Amino acid sequence: MRKLEKGSNAARKKLRMDICKNKELYFLLVLPLLYLLIFKYYPMYGAQIAFRKYSVAKGFWGSPWVGLANFRKFVNSVQFSSVVSNTLILSFYSLIAGFPIPVLLALMLQYCRSMRFKKVVQMVTYAPHFISVVVLCGMIMQFVSPRYGFIALLLKWITGETVDLMAKPAAFRHIYVWSGVWQGMGWGSIIYLSALSAVDPQLHEAAEIDGAVLIQRIWHIDIPCILPTVTIMLVLSCGSIMSVGYEKVLLLQNDINLSTSQVISTYVYKIGIAGDMPNYSYSTAIDLFTAVINLILLTTVNAIAKRMGQSSLF
């Protein structure tokens, strides 16, 4: 016991000395910690309403406990299969279409010989990231408008028919995904460009001496070097499969394409906030359900990456 007390006293003394020595650095941690506590951890207190029949008048603790009734209600609802399938299709489509493109763009920019052209391409591809969701959706509406949208006019020139893409449920997914790819590919390539800048130039010099062409150097040097970064980004992407942001979907949604555009987040918004009789408990239960699924996916993909000998989050 004395040895444990001595060890704990020594650890506390060492921590006090470390804080006194680096008090400026510890002071910088105060605001981020406060942000996490106030906006991330404190709201978890309200997650209990997912297990209650919540009433604003009765409050958190006064509302009756219903256990898993709200979760069973969602799983057994008519909307369950459609909103879950729409969410998964949009997420996997976005992952398959959007994940490789920033990597390819970073590789192309890495070997661009003209610095002026490289900077122009970077500026053009980075700029869409800073467009707000509302403005982006307004631009999409203009682009696909059957009256004056250049995409609709191009389709009319090819097919000879006027096509209203926003009135076609099958076209919604393509519009959502590829507009997202266009908006995010430049910004997403930044982390891969930084990873490529850390590749040892001597590896390329040795490969050139051995007669390796550009494609061979990319395949055998660059890709293995950035593979840990790619793996981490993939794991993080898989951790948000069930979370399709509702803002863009809601702005592009209409009564005609509702069969493919109704996802979990928009469904939660409509029944939890926008409805005439908001059901806070039910919407919170759905959100908690998706968060648990995302956590399971994150840990599963992370374990698979770790078992395969790749980089992992934990």
Salt bridges, closest charged atoms under 4 A:
GLU208 OE2 - ARG217 NH2 3.60
ASP222 OD1 - HIS204 NE2 3.05
